[in-house]
Amino acid sequence: MEAGDEIGGYALVRRLGSGGAGTVWLAEDGAGQRVAFKAIHPALASSEAARARLVREARTVNSVASTAVAHVLDIEADASQPFIVSEYIDGPTLSSLIRSGPIGPVGVAALAHRLADTIGAVHAASIVHRDIKPSNIICSPDGPVLIDFGIAMTGDDDRLTGTGLVSGTAGYTSPELLRAQECDAAADWWAWCATLLSAATGRPPFGSGDVQGVIMRVLDGDPDTRGLPARTAAALAAGLDPDPRRRPSPALIGADLAADAGWPPSAFDDPGLDWARALAPGEATQVVPDAGAVTRALPARAWGAPMVPDATAADRTRPLPVVEDAPADPTQVLPAPAPQVPPPVSQWMPVDAPFSPAPAAPGAPPWAGDALADGETPGAPHPWEQAPPWEQPAPLYAPDRPRTAWVLGAFLMMPLAMLPLILGATGTASAVLALVVPALVGAVLEWRERRRVRRGGASPWDTAAALAMSPLLAVRVLAGLVVGAAVAAVVPYGLWAARTALLTGAVPWARPLDVLASPTPLIGVDPVLSAPSEAAVAWGLGWLFLVGVWAMPTSADLRAGVSRGARRFLGPLWSRILAATACFGVVVATWIIITGGML
């Protein structure tokens, strides 16, 4: 695949990244909307397991009720090139940001707070992400967004890891996953701590070098916390304990990070938070004088500059909008926060004492059993449990797309190939109509599904809107079928010309067109087509042509229409086998009746 190619109605713009499972492209749909187009690797395209995983990934991510994850807009698992289309989030990944240096305490605390909200929404959908790491977090102007649910596991899934087989990244894969133990939400919170540690230090959380050495440091609970404030280092180290039972809750870790930043966690709920400055690489300094004021110096950078200042990443980002009420001086003097800072980690979790939080109610988030903060009442939701107004979940819609009936469609082409031979021009027109009608139905229904995906749900006006678009869709359908027919005709026409030249020494090039446009049937009347063998060859070449049209990329609407009809009228496998047998039987019976059936 190259930039400029069009696959499934999406034009590829540029490559965003690649991995073992496939390649992600920035693409545009027919309306010009930018999307993230993930094409499965060619080596896996023939694997039914890989296609099933693609569908599973789409269902998983779209079940998360949060705007801080990139939801799936479209999927095609049965095409020759399977793909999945997601929302495109404009901004650099967290890993690209921290390559330029560590993020300051304010940014780390804000990042911890927002990611905790997102992970909580993921777990509320009974999903364990299992691959939280800086490269799977996009830093948009509106805050961090979690992507890539490729190895996520839902409560209904079988375990995907066994002894000797681990999916994940060294340094961000929890000890329980490395030991092939049962995976639960604790694995994601461990990876959350590892991600925050990497953001705070600008280094891998457990060092670099030999993978086996990194894994041993993970299993030993030996993270790299050099250079961090004592409270932040202790909190993150406790959260990365190899024993899940000794790890503190996310709320307590977030409170310690916020304390080192000089703010209570609720301060990061501000919708006006400047994420570009908060996550800018560089050490943010802060001084707390005795006068009761907090002076915070944020990293100096020009408003509107790219989030990643190096030239190599400039093409992956865009300038952020200028904020009109931005302070002229990057140093801000703000009132001191209320004295609600929790005690250091060493006071609430002694090194030699196991950590055992109070049990939470069924379905409650992990922090629901923690000690209450000042001003909270028993049974009241924790502030992190309440999503801010701008993060309320948007309505989601999973598109209804049946599995492509590849084999059944090829059998349905058999009687269509016989029509021009037994009915002449009338049969040709009937065959064309039999292709156009289901293709138009498929195009209309696909357009309706795309409309529902864009709007986040079904509407009573969807069908009417789709019918209003049908004239334009008919033009697209006809154009696609014409292009597909022109390409599909090359092979059968070439075979016919070669065979005719060998038998007669000459090639009447217009002969096939004469058969298709004949006002009267030619089979049984024409001296050539009266021979059973010649009639069989003519039918076989016609069927080869129609199968080529069926398989062309430009015939996606035809396949969609036929597949929807097959699902509605021929649901069970036995009924599809019966229909395919009937198509073959009709062709053989017609051939025997008209030609005598003697080759």
Buried (B, 14 or more C-beta within 10 A) or exposed (E): EEEEEEBBBBBBBEEBEEEEBBBBBBBBBEEEEBBBBBBBBEEBBEEEEBBEBBBBBBEBBBBBBBBBBBBBBBBBBBBEBBBBBBBBBBBBBBBBBBBBBBBBBBBBBBBBBBBBBBBBBBBBBBBBBBBBBBBBBBBBBBBBBBBBBBBBBBEEEEEBBEEEEBEBBBBBBBBBBBEBBEBBBBBBBBBBBBBBBBBBBBBBBBBEEEEEEBBEBBEEBBBBBEEBBEBBBBBBBBBBBBEBEBBBBBBBBBBBBBBBBBBBBBBBBEEEBBBBBBBBBBEBEBEEEEEEEBBBBBBEBEBEBBBBBEEEBBEBBEBBEEEEEEEEEEEEEEEEBEEBBBEBBEEBBEEEEEBEBEEBEEEBBBBBBBEEBEEEEEEEEBBBBEBEEEBEBEEBBBBEBBEBBBEBBBBBBBBBBBBBBBBBBBBBBEBBEBBBBBBBBBBBBBBBBBBBBEEEEBEEEBBEEBEEBBEEBBEBBBEBBEBBBEBBBEEBBEBBBEEBEEEEEEEEEEEBEEBBEBEEBBBBEBEBBBBBEBBBBBBBBBBBBBBBBBBBBBBBBBBBBBBBBBBEEBEEEEEBBEBBEEBEEEBBEBBEEBBEEEE
